Amino acid sequence: MPEQAKKGDTAQVHYTGRLEDGEVFDSSDGGEPLEFEVGAGEVIPGFDEGVRGMRVNDKKKIEIEADDAYGQRIEALVQQIARDGLNLGNEPDVGMQLGLQLPDGNEIPITITEVTKD
């Protein structure tokens, strides 16, 4: 019987990440599997924990709470940004993810949640 995945093992997994409404937000479908060291903090905690105990060729559905993923949505961080401030080559779409460069040179991920005419 194949060994179960445990801390320190290298795991390779194909996955499909879905929101509660079933919308796919990320997937390895059609690409290479995600490779990471179990327990090393390379993936979100809920995903890491969900892979532990799996064996080669296992399939598993994992439901991950916000606190074990990217955290709760913080409304105070939601901001309106003018289109010309986005420096896009095309029209923005809801769900589009971008990197926003901060004055200190660091980049933070942002997600477009609404597009208005202005």
C-alpha atoms as one frame of an Amber mdcrd trajectory, in Angstrom:
protein
   0.000   0.000   0.000   1.450   3.433  -0.938   2.696   5.662   1.840   0.505
   8.481   3.139   1.628  12.087   2.600   3.154  13.568   5.749   5.155  16.597
   6.855   8.416  16.875   4.933   7.190  14.899   1.906   7.096  16.446  -1.549
   3.557  16.309  -2.915   2.412  16.751  -6.503  -1.303  17.384  -6.895  -3.753
  18.410  -9.554  -6.496  20.571  -8.102  -9.489  22.744  -8.902 -10.299  25.573
  -6.502 -13.970  26.563  -6.398 -15.878  29.247  -4.544 -19.000  28.331  -2.550
 -21.148  29.039  -5.631 -19.106  26.554  -7.704 -17.186  29.173  -9.697 -13.639
  27.987 -10.480 -11.031  30.481  -9.262  -7.892  28.407  -9.850  -6.980  25.067
 -11.394  -4.045  22.974 -12.545  -6.263  21.424 -15.252  -4.360  21.269 -18.526
  -1.084  22.129 -16.823   1.508  20.684 -14.530   0.568  19.497 -11.045   1.288
  21.787  -8.116   4.415  20.600  -6.302   5.143  21.585  -2.705   6.689  20.341
   0.517   3.997  19.237   2.954   4.126  21.259   6.168   6.594  23.860   4.864
   4.073  26.703   4.537   4.348  26.805   0.740   0.563  26.597   0.251  -2.399
  27.836   2.289  -2.799  25.954   5.597  -6.137  24.318   4.746  -4.786  22.876
   1.493  -1.626  21.633   3.201  -3.653  19.959   5.949  -6.076  18.458   3.423
  -3.285  16.719   1.505  -1.823  15.074   4.607  -2.779  11.419   4.778  -3.497
  11.127   1.046  -1.882   8.418  -1.047  -0.760   8.402  -4.690  -3.805   8.634
  -7.021  -6.215   9.488  -4.175  -8.974  11.979  -4.974 -10.400  14.147  -2.236
 -12.759  17.086  -1.837 -11.445  19.621   0.672 -13.555  22.509   1.973 -11.324
  25.268   3.304 -12.583  28.010   5.606 -11.373  31.577   4.984  -9.218  31.537
   8.124  -7.320  28.509   6.758  -6.894  30.157   3.350  -6.347  33.870   2.685
  -8.357  35.189   5.638 -11.630  37.036   5.966 -12.494  39.840   3.565 -11.671
  43.206   5.138 -14.079  45.822   3.809 -11.768  48.652   4.928  -9.266  47.480
   2.298 -11.774  47.698  -0.570 -10.988  50.780  -2.655 -12.128  52.397  -5.875
  -9.366  52.942  -8.419  -9.779  54.942 -11.628  -9.258  52.910 -14.813  -6.339
  55.071 -15.900  -4.656  54.198 -12.592  -4.635  50.500 -13.477  -2.398  50.747
 -16.556  -4.224  47.963 -18.412  -3.943  47.114 -22.078  -7.569  45.959 -22.143
 -10.845  46.569 -20.343 -10.996  45.426 -16.712 -13.308  42.520 -15.864 -14.796
  41.444 -12.552 -12.585  38.726 -11.066  -9.454  39.921 -12.863  -6.436  39.690
 -10.583  -3.627  42.208 -10.792  -0.500  43.181  -8.894  -0.475  46.689  -7.426
   2.957  48.159  -6.786   3.290  50.044  -3.517   5.534  53.105  -3.025   8.072
  50.929  -1.152   8.440  48.684  -4.231   6.486  45.743  -2.822   3.596  44.367
  -4.830   0.243  43.271  -3.428  -2.412  41.213  -5.213  -5.729  42.902  -5.957
  -8.957  41.539  -7.398 -11.445  43.598  -9.390 -14.842  43.181  -7.715 -16.849
  45.788  -9.639 -16.446  47.753 -12.863 -18.304  51.035 -13.362 -18.548  53.352
 -16.368 -16.287  55.934 -14.759
